[in-house]
Amino acid sequence: MKIEQAPEDYIKEYYEQDHEDIMGKYSKESAFVLSYLNYVSGKSVLNLGCGPQFYDHIKYFSELPSEYIGLDINQSTFSFIENSNNPELLMAKENAEENNVKTTLICGDALEFRKEFDNRFDSILGVGFFGTFKKEDLKILLKNTHLYLKTGGKLINIGWFDNYLPEEERKNKLKYQFDRKTKVGTDETIKIFEKAGFKLVKKNIFDVSDKEDYGWGKIMACVFEIKK
Ligand SMILES: C[S@@+](CC[C@H](N)C(=O)[O-])C[C@H]1O[C@@H](n2cnc3c(N)ncnc32)[C@H](O)[C@@H]1O
């Protein structure tokens, strides 16, 4: 599938905004999201739709993985990660290196099954990822994800719902695969995960106070486990 690549500046702004949220007005929203990264454990971890925060996320995992793979459809995600001089990003990369986390970045479409991922991961993480797909695609994605996880493996899914974004920002998100028009709501999302063989072990919804300014009304975080 041919997609319109996000420009590197778009990725840069996205990354910087995330850090501004963590430190500033939306520290509570960010803390809620980051607290769920603590459910990531095990030696082999996959971050789907990893975005530019791929390295930053490691420090919130409960265990340092020896293998950590990021998959994203936007090549600019990876050129930004490679070329940026952002001090936070440089520190996060250094942290991975010092702790011998073997990182691999792959540009590709998560809707395509990857044989080399079969039964390989202890944890799979999707931040702002699974919830952006329309129903039929989410089903395909979960079929793949289920095969990628080992028995007893965990899937951590964090998603943003109730769109309040300004028109221009929304348009760009749709153009660059950061969101999709016909995505699924919170309750239906969980049902689709359960139908795909995932068992819900934890769920929490954060109600954003200044929805219009933040751009979203709700953040849902879920932890699923699988038994094969
Ligand atoms: C809303 S962003 C989330 C980025 C990051 N995970 C975060 O924590 O903010 C969605 C990400 O999913 C990626 N993406 C969208 N569709 C994809 C697909 N089919 N396969 C792989 N990555 C995809 C986008 O390029 C983007 O980086």
The ligand as a MOL file (V3000), in Angstrom:
LIG
                    3D

  0  0  0     0  0            999 V3000
M  V30 BEGIN CTAB
M  V30 COUNTS 27 29 0 0 0
M  V30 BEGIN ATOM
M  V30 1 C -0.6300 8.1660 16.8680 0
M  V30 2 S 0.9660 7.6320 16.3750 0 CHG=1
M  V30 3 C 1.5930 6.8870 17.8620 0
M  V30 4 C 3.1030 6.9570 17.9350 0
M  V30 5 C 3.7370 6.4390 19.2220 0
M  V30 6 N 3.4520 5.0230 19.4380 0
M  V30 7 C 3.3470 7.2050 20.4720 0
M  V30 8 O 3.5720 6.6650 21.5560 0
M  V30 9 O 2.8830 8.3460 20.4060 0 CHG=-1
M  V30 10 C 0.5910 6.2190 15.3750 0
M  V30 11 C 1.8380 5.5760 14.7910 0
M  V30 12 O 1.4840 4.3720 14.1180 0
M  V30 13 C 2.1810 4.3170 12.8740 0
M  V30 14 N 1.3690 3.4910 11.9650 0
M  V30 15 C 0.1480 3.7680 11.4480 0
M  V30 16 N -0.2890 2.7540 10.6850 0
M  V30 17 C 0.6510 1.8070 10.6930 0
M  V30 18 C 0.7700 0.5140 10.1060 0
M  V30 19 N -0.1890 0.0140 9.3190 0
M  V30 20 N 1.8840 -0.2180 10.3600 0
M  V30 21 C 2.8680 0.2750 11.1450 0
M  V30 22 N 2.8180 1.4980 11.7280 0
M  V30 23 C 1.7300 2.2520 11.5230 0
M  V30 24 C 2.3050 5.7770 12.4630 0
M  V30 25 O 3.3400 5.9760 11.5210 0
M  V30 26 C 2.5800 6.4580 13.8030 0
M  V30 27 O 3.9460 6.4760 14.1170 0
M  V30 END ATOM
M  V30 BEGIN BOND
M  V30 1 1 1 2
M  V30 2 1 2 3
M  V30 3 1 2 10
M  V30 4 1 3 4
M  V30 5 1 4 5
M  V30 6 1 5 6
M  V30 7 1 5 7
M  V30 8 2 7 8
M  V30 9 1 7 9
M  V30 10 1 10 11
M  V30 11 1 11 12
M  V30 12 1 11 26
M  V30 13 1 12 13
M  V30 14 1 13 14
M  V30 15 1 13 24
M  V30 16 1 14 15
M  V30 17 1 14 23
M  V30 18 2 15 16
M  V30 19 1 16 17
M  V30 20 1 17 18
M  V30 21 2 17 23
M  V30 22 1 18 19
M  V30 23 2 18 20
M  V30 24 1 20 21
M  V30 25 2 21 22
M  V30 26 1 22 23
M  V30 27 1 24 25
M  V30 28 1 24 26
M  V30 29 1 26 27
M  V30 END BOND
M  V30 END CTAB
M  END
